[in-house]
Amino acid sequence: MFQSHSGAFASTASGDDFPSRSQSSPQNESVRHLLYGSPQAIQIVIKSLHRLGYAEPNEWSRPMPTDRPNEVMCILTKTVQIV
């Protein structure tokens, strides 16, 4: 599936906008994580990722309703430095 690349690491992106490739430096790329599920399930995943040290809960977007009953979506944008 995906191969590990030791020359990249993730750090928190600043701002809520998803920058285009032309706006970021050549060594930085933005990656988006999308969570879909019930509000309760999404909170469990966000808290789990926080405990692992990957992302602060307030770095995620507010839950946005989808067209499915009892389903919301949250987005996290991280910046990956390519070295």
C-alpha positions in Angstrom: 0.0 0.0 0.0 2.1 3.0 1.2 5.8 2.8 1.8 7.5 4.5 4.7 9.6 7.5 3.8 11.9 8.6 6.6 12.4 12.1 5.0 9.0 13.4 5.9 7.2 14.4 9.1 4.0 16.1 10.0 3.5 19.3 11.9 0.4 21.4 12.6 -0.7 23.6 9.8 -1.5 27.2 10.8 -4.9 28.6 9.8 -8.1 26.9 8.6 -7.5 27.3 4.9 -6.1 24.5 2.8 -3.2 26.1 0.9 -2.6 25.3 -2.7 0.7 23.9 -3.8 1.7 27.2 -5.2 1.2 29.0 -1.8 3.4 26.6 0.2 7.2 26.4 0.0 8.7 23.6 -2.2 9.5 21.5 0.9 6.0 21.7 2.5 2.8 20.0 1.5 -0.6 20.0 3.2 -2.4 16.8 4.0 -6.0 16.6 4.9 -7.5 14.0 7.2 -11.3 13.5 7.0 -13.4 11.8 9.6 -17.0 10.7 8.9 -19.2 9.1 11.5 -21.4 9.7 14.5 -20.4 12.7 16.7 -19.6 10.2 19.5 -17.3 8.0 17.3 -15.5 11.0 15.9 -14.8 12.4 19.4 -13.3 9.0 20.3 -10.9 9.1 17.3 -9.9 12.7 17.9 -9.2 12.0 21.6 -7.2 8.9 20.6 -5.1 10.8 18.1 -4.5 13.4 20.8 -3.3 10.8 23.3 -0.9 9.6 20.7 0.5 13.1 20.3 -0.6 13.5 16.7 -3.1 16.4 16.9 -4.7 18.7 19.4 -8.5 18.4 19.6 -8.9 22.1 18.7 -6.9 21.6 15.5 -9.9 19.8 14.0 -12.7 21.6 12.3 -16.1 21.8 14.0 -18.3 18.8 13.2 -20.3 19.5 10.0 -23.5 17.6 9.2 -23.6 15.3 6.2 -26.6 14.2 4.2 -26.8 11.0 6.3 -28.7 10.8 9.6 -26.5 11.1 12.7 -23.4 11.5 10.6 -20.9 14.4 10.8 -17.6 15.2 9.2 -14.4 16.8 10.7 -11.3 17.9 8.9 -7.7 18.2 10.1 -5.0 19.8 7.9 -1.4 19.0 8.7 1.7 20.3 7.0 4.3 17.7 5.9 7.9 18.7 5.4 9.6 16.9 2.6 13.4 16.8 3.2 
